[in-house]
Amino acid sequence: MHSWSFHQLGSFIACKARQAGIALIHVDPAYTSRQCSACGHTDRANRPEQAVFSCTSCGFAEHADVNAARNIAARGVAGWAVSHAA
């Protein structure tokens, strides 16, 4: 599994989702680890350490991976809404 490229892994996931009838939304992960999931402020200084996220604007603090996952989920919801707009 470690020898798979990200593109190949994405293709496998897309194929399995299609087979299961599950919608798949592609999300741009750029800056998700630097963006505050509470207020949206994006700054390199929001990541003082590898595992630490601390917003320099609103003070929100969270594990960096959890914060990034929240941002990715929010982008997925927004992408779903745009793709299914009337």
N, C-alpha and C positions, 0 to 999 in steps of 0.2 A: 504494500500500500504506500510506503514511503517513496517509492520510485515513480508514482503517478505524478503527472504534471497537474497544475491547478485547472488547466483547460480540460484535461481528460476527466478529472474528478467532477468538474462542473457538468460535463456531458453525461456522465453516469448518473448524477443526481437528477438532471433534467429528464433522462430516459425513465428512471424509476418513478419520478413524480408523475410523468405522463401516463405510465402504465397504471398507476394507482388513482388517477383522476384528480391529482392534487395540483393546484395552481402554484406556479413558481414565479417569484418576482426577483429580478436581479437588482441588487442595491450597490451603488458606488460606495466603497468603504473608506474613501478618502477623508482624512481628518476626523474619523469617528472616535479615535482615541484622544483627540485634543478638544473635542466639542463637549460642552456641558449638556448633559441630558436633562437638566432642570431648567436652565435659562437660555441655552443655545449659544452661549459665548464660546468662541473658538480662539485658543491661544496656546502656543507652544509651552508657555509657563504653567499651564494647567496640569502638566505631567511632571511634577518635581522629581519623581522616582519611577522606575519601570512599572511597579504594581500599584502606584498611588495616583489617584486623580483628585485634584483639589482646585475648584474653579476660582480664578482670581477676580471674577466679577461678583458672583453671588455667594461664594463660600461653600457651595455644595461639595461634599467629599464622599467618595465611593471607591471601591476597588476599580482600578483602571479597566479591567476586562469587562466587569459588570456594566460600567458606564458606557463603554463602546458598544456592548451588546444591546443596551437600551436604545442607543442612537441608531443602530442598524435596524432594530425592530420598528422604530418610529418611521424610518425611511421606507421600510417595506410596507407599512400601513399606508403611507402617503402615496407610494407607487401603485398600490392596489386601488386606492380611491381614484387616482387619475386614470388608470387603465379600465376602470369599470364605471366611469362617469357616463351619465345619460346622453 
